[in-house]
Amino acid sequence: MQTNKFYLAILTFLIFVRGISAQTPYYFYYNGVKQYLNLDQRYVFFSITDTTRFNRLDIQKSNFRRDIPDAKQVKQGYAKRYWQKLILDDNLTTSQYQNKIALIKQNNSNAVIAPYFTNQSGEKIGLSNFLYVKLKAINDTIILKQQVVNYNATIVYQDQFMPLWFVVSVGSESSHNAMELANIFYESGLFQYAEPDLMVDDRLNCVNDTYFSSQWGFNNTGQYNGTIGIDIKACDAWQISTGNNVPISVIPAQPFR
């Protein structure tokens, strides 16, 4: 009897997981596990090198921002870009939303366009033009370079402190957005990890902490003359899960004698 209950529980779980995956085709990999998202038809990510084009958009928009990395990090072949969150009409169907994106792209051939999503909590998550790729070995750099060329993307820079990690950017000529390309890279088995750069809502602080903005390691916005975007992506991670009843202890370092 116990065995039957066990198999019934496993079957129920598998049906539940399959039901989730059937509900949405949008996902990315985190630590090798698919994380599903729902399409948010209210917004569109719009990135371009010429900010004057923002004024020509016949659509509601938020204030533009400069993409990371900033100018001092930009390598040859990567142009400094600016992005904006475009606000669309409410109650668009998925088909209408996709047609809207195609129309915006058609009228702005040099722009990078990407959809917005919501997580299981209904919180808004944007998709930028960046993805993060971790190699299996440093010699695999040549494999990454070949794959980037194949998909009309660009290597922005290699992390000097974690040399197996690279930041890659899709461009206006890319046939896939950053999440699609990250999934292609990961599912190819050529790389250890490939994850899209997901953007949380337009809040500097993603927690109720007066001093959170000073903690550059969690969310680096350039405070203390730091490098924008070099952080642990805490806000992005907390949009997926914040954990539950996880004990934390802080052990002060002892001075050397």
N, C-alpha and C positions, 0 to 999 in steps of 0.2 A: 504493500500500500504506500509506504514511504517513497519507494522508487517511482511509482506512478505519479505521485505528487511532485516529485523532483522534475521528471520529464515534462509534466504539464506546466510547471513554472518556467522551464527553459523555453518551451514552445510559445507560451504567452509572451515572454520577453522578446523572442525573435519576431513574432508578429507585430509587436509594438514598435520595434526598431524599424522593421520594414515599412510599417505604416507611416512613420515619421519621414523616411527617405522618399516615400511615394508622394508626400505632400508638397515637397519642394525640390527642384533640381539644383538649387544653389547651395554650395558647400565649399569648405576649404579644409585643409588638414592641419591639425595641431597635435604635435607629438604622435603623428601617425594615425590619428583618429579623425574621422570626418565630423566636422561641426556644421550643422545645417542652419541656414538663414532663410528668411522670407523676404521676398522682393518688396521694397517700399516705393510705390509708384508716385509718391509726392515730391521726390527730389532727384536731381541728377548732378553728378560730379562733372565739372567742366574745367579743363586745364589748357592753357595756351601760353605762348611766349610773348604775345603782344596784348597788353592790357587794354588798348583802345577798342579791341573787339568786344569787350564786355559791354561797352556802351551801345553796341549795335544789336544786342540781343533783345528781342521783343518778348521779354519774359521776366518775371520777378526774380530777384537774386539777392544774395547776402553780400557783404563786403568781401572783396577779393583778398587772398592771402598768397604769400610767396611759398612755393614748394620747398621742402627740404630736399637736398642739403643746400646750405647757403653758398654764395658765390666763391668763397675761398676754398671750398671743397670740390668744386665742379671740375671734372676732368675733361680733356679734349673730346669733343663729339657729343657732349651733353649740354644743351642750352638751358638757361635758367627759365623756369616756368612759373606761372601764376595760376591759382585755381579759385574757383567759386562754386558755391552750392546754388544750383538753380532750383527754384520752387515752382512746381507745376500745378496744374489744376487738380482739385480734389476729385476723388471717385473715378480715376482713370482705370480702365481694365488693363490687364497685362498686355494684351495686344496693342491697345492704344498707347500705352507707355513705351513699348518697344518701337512703335512707329514714330513716336515723338523723339526718341533718342536718335533714330535713323535720320530724321529730318534735321535735327540740330547738327548732326555730323555732316550731312550733305551740304549744309549752308556754312560749315566751318571746317573745311577739309584739313586744316593743320591742328585741330584741337584733339585732345584726348578726352573721350567721353566714357563715363562708367556709371553703373546703376548704384542706387542706395538700397540698403537692406534693414531689416529689423531682426533682433535676436529673439530668443524665446520669451524674454520679458517685455517685448514690444519696444525696446529702446532703439533709436535710430543709429545706424552704423553706415558710414560712407566707405567707398572703395577708392583709394588713390591710384596713381599710376605706378606705385612702387611695389616691389616684392623683395623678400629676403631669402637668399639661397645659402644653405650650408653644404659645403663639399664633404665628400667622404675622406678625401686625402688631398693634400695641397697640389699634387700632380694633376688632379682633376680640373684644374683651372682651364686647361685647354679645351676640355669637354664643355665647360660652361660657356666659354667664348664661342664655340661652334654652335651651341644651341641658341645663344642669344642672337647670333647672326641669322640663323634659320627662321627665327620668329620676329625679325625686325625690331628687336629690343636693344637696350643699351646697358652696359655695365657702368654704373655711376661711380662706385668706389668699393674698395676692399677694406674691411675693418682692420685697422692696424693692430688692435689689441686682440682680436679674434680672427686671425687670418683665413680661417676656413669660411667665414661669413662674407657674403657679397650683397650689395644693394643693386638691384636691377630695376630699370624703368622701361615700361612700354611706351610707345610713342604713337603719333598720329597714323603711322604706316603699319602699326601692329594689327594683326587680325584677331588678337585676343586681348581681353582686359587683364589686369594684374592677377585677379583671382583665378581666372581660367588658365593663365600661363603657369602660375604657381602649381596648380593641380596637374598640369601636363608634365612639368618638371619632376614633381614628386612621384607621380604614377609611372614615370619612365624607369624608375629605379636607379637613375644615374647619380642622384644626390641624396644626402642625408635628410635634409629638410628643404622645403620650399613653401613659404608662407606669404600671403598678401599683406600689405600695409593697410590695416583697417582703421578708420577714423571714427572716434566717438563723437557725441554731440558737441555743439559749439560751447563747451564749458572749459575754462582753464583748469578748474579743479573738478575732479570726478569723485571726490569724497568730501565730506563735511569736516574739513581740517583747515584751521586758520593758516597753518604753516606749510600746507602741502605744496604751494607754489615755490617754496624755497628748496624743496627736495628734488634737485635736478635729476637724481638717479631714477626717480619714478616718472617724471614728465619734464623733459628738457626743452624749454622754450627759449633758450639762450640766456637765461639768468646767470649772473656771475661771469659774463663773457664766454659762456660755454658754447658748445656746438649743438645747434638745434637738431633734435631727433635722436641724439645719442643717449638712450636711456633703456630701461627694461620693458617699456611699453606696458606699464602697470594699468593704465586706464583702459587700454585695448583688452587686456586679459580680464579685467574686472567686469567688462561688458559681457563676457562669456560666462564667467563664474567667479564668485567671491569666496567660495568655500563655506563651510559651516562647522562651528564648534571646533576650530583648529587651534590648539594651544600654541602660544608663542612665548618664548623666553629670550631675554636680552642678557647676555653674559658680558660684563665689563672686562676689557682686556687687562691683563696684569703686566706691569712694567718689567722689563728685563733687569736682572740683577747682575 
